[in-house]
Amino acid sequence: MENEKIVHPINGYVMLALTLIILAVIIAGTAVTNNPWFMALIPIFLILTIGFVMVQPNGSRVFILFGKYMGTVKKNGFYWVNPFYIKKKISLRARNFDSERLKVNDKLGNPVMISTILVWRVKDTYKAAFDVDFYENFVKVQTDAAVRKLASMYPYDNFADEGLDEDITLRSSVNEVSHALEKEIEERLSIAGIEVLEARIGYLAYAQEIANAMLKRQQATAIVAARHKIVEGAVSMVEMALDELGKKQIVDLDGERKAAMVSNLMVILCGDKDASPIVNAGTLNH
C-alpha cells in the first residue's frame, strides 16, 4: 500500500517563457523563411501548454500517469508537469457537514432525533483519492453510522424510577459525548485520510411519538424532587418549633395537641396555596 508522496514540479513561469519562445520561433520562421518545417513545432507547442497547472492556497493536485500514482503537490503556485499526467484536484480546506436528523434508539430503547455538526478536511490525498470511492459521500455515510452507534451507548437522560446511575447522558454530558463522537468518527474516517477538526451534537430531542409523554415524565420527576425538598424543610421547621416552645415553656402541649400542631404546620408549609388563618377566640380546647 502506497502513501502520499509530495512532489515539487518545475516552475510554471520558466516553462511559460520557453513555450512563448517556441511560439515566436514558429511564427518568425514561417513568416521570414517561408519554411513549412517550422510548422512541425506546433504539436510540441500544444503538448507543452497542456502541462501547466495552478494550485490554489489550501488546495492540491494528485498526478496519475497511465494508472500509476506519481505524487501530490500541495504548495500553492504555478507549475508545469508532464503533459500526460492526469491531474486530480483535491481541496485541503476545512469543511462543515451538518447531518440530517436521524431517528435512533438510545441505551434505554427510547427513540430520539439526533444530528451532528462535523468539521473536517483532507489530510492524506492518496487515501482520499484511491482508498475510497467519493470520499465526500464516505464522510456523510460514516458520520451517520457513528452517530447511530453513539446514541445507542448512552441514555437520553437519567430517571430515578429506572434505577440508573449513569454519569454520562446525551442531554447533560455535552463535552463527554462530543469527545466520544469525535473519536468514533475519526477512527472511521482515517481510512480515507480525513482529519476530524470538531464533532458535536447539533440537535437532540425525543422523537415526536414520545415527546409529550417524556415531557410529562420530566415534569413529574421535577415535582417529586421539589416536594421532597419541601417536606424535608417542613419537618425541620416543625421540629425546631416544638423544641423552642418546649425550651422557653411558652405553652404546655400534651401529645394530642402536639399532633394537632404538627398536622397544621405541615399543611401550611407543604401546601401549594397560602393558608387562610382562623382566629380562635376561645381556649385551646375549642
FENFENHU-V188429 format. One record per pair of residues at least 6 apart in sequence whose ideal C-beta (glycine too) atoms are under 7 Angstrom apart, sorted by the first residue. I is the first residue (numbers start at 1). J is the second residue. If there is no record, write none. Layout:
<<I J> <I J>>
//
This chain:
<<2 69> <2 126> <3 126> <4 72> <4 124> <4 125> <4 126> <5 71> <5 72> <6 71> <6 72> <6 74> <7 71> <7 72> <7 73> <9 73> <9 79> <9 80> <9 81> <10 79> <10 80> <11 79> <12 52> <12 78> <12 79> <12 80> <13 78> <15 48> <15 51> <15 80> <19 45> <19 48> <19 49> <22 41> <22 44> <22 45> <23 45> <25 38> <25 41> <26 38> <26 39> <26 41> <26 42> <26 45> <29 35> <29 38> <30 38> <30 39> <47 83> <48 83> <50 83> <51 80> <51 81> <51 82> <51 83> <52 80> <53 61> <53 79> <53 81> <53 87> <54 78> <55 61> <55 73> <55 75> <55 76> <55 77> <55 79> <56 76> <57 76> <58 92> <58 93> <59 76> <59 89> <59 91> <59 92> <60 72> <60 73> <60 74> <60 90> <60 92> <60 125> <61 72> <61 73> <61 87> <61 88> <61 89> <62 72> <62 88> <62 90> <62 125> <62 129> <63 70> <63 71> <63 81> <63 85> <63 87> <64 70> <64 85> <64 86> <64 88> <65 82> <65 84> <65 85> <69 126> <69 130> <70 85> <72 125> <72 126> <73 79> <74 92> <88 129> <90 122> <90 125> <90 128> <90 129> <91 122> <92 121> <92 122> <93 121> <94 119> <94 121> <94 197> <95 120> <95 121> <96 117> <96 119> <97 118> <97 120> <97 139> <97 140> <97 143> <98 115> <98 117> <98 202> <99 115> <99 116> <99 143> <99 144> <99 147> <100 115> <101 113> <101 114> <101 115> <101 203> <102 114> <102 115> <102 144> <102 147> <102 148> <103 111> <103 113> <103 207> <104 112> <104 114> <104 148> <104 151> <104 152> <105 111> <105 152> <106 112> <106 151> <106 152> <106 154> <106 155> <106 156> <106 170> <107 152> <107 153> <107 154> <107 155> <108 155> <108 162> <110 156> <110 206> <110 210> <111 207> <111 209> <111 210> <112 151> <112 156> <112 204> <112 205> <112 206> <112 207> <113 203> <113 205> <113 207> <114 147> <114 151> <114 201> <114 203> <114 204> <115 202> <115 203> <116 143> <116 147> <116 181> <116 199> <116 200> <116 201> <116 202> <117 200> <117 202> <118 143> <118 185> <118 196> <118 199> <119 197> <119 198> <120 139> <120 194> <120 195> <120 196> <120 197> <121 195> <121 197> <122 128> <122 193> <122 194> <123 193> <123 194> <123 195> <124 193> <125 193> <126 193> <127 191> <127 192> <127 193> <128 135> <128 192> <128 193> <128 194> <131 191> <131 192> <132 138> <132 191> <132 192> <135 192> <135 194> <138 192> <139 189> <139 194> <142 185> <142 188> <142 189> <143 185> <145 188> <146 181> <146 184> <146 185> <146 188> <149 184> <150 180> <150 181> <150 184> <151 170> <154 168> <154 169> <154 170> <154 177> <155 164> <155 166> <155 169> <156 169> <156 170> <156 171> <156 206> <157 169> <157 171> <158 164> <158 166> <158 169> <159 217> <159 221> <160 221> <168 176> <168 177> <170 177> <170 204> <171 204> <177 201> <178 199> <178 200> <178 201> <181 199> <182 196> <182 198> <182 199> <185 196> <185 199> <186 196> <189 196> <205 211> <206 214> <230 270> <231 270> <234 266> <234 269> <234 270> <237 269> <238 262> <238 265> <238 266> <241 265> <242 258> <245 251> <245 253> <253 261> <257 284> <268 275>>
//
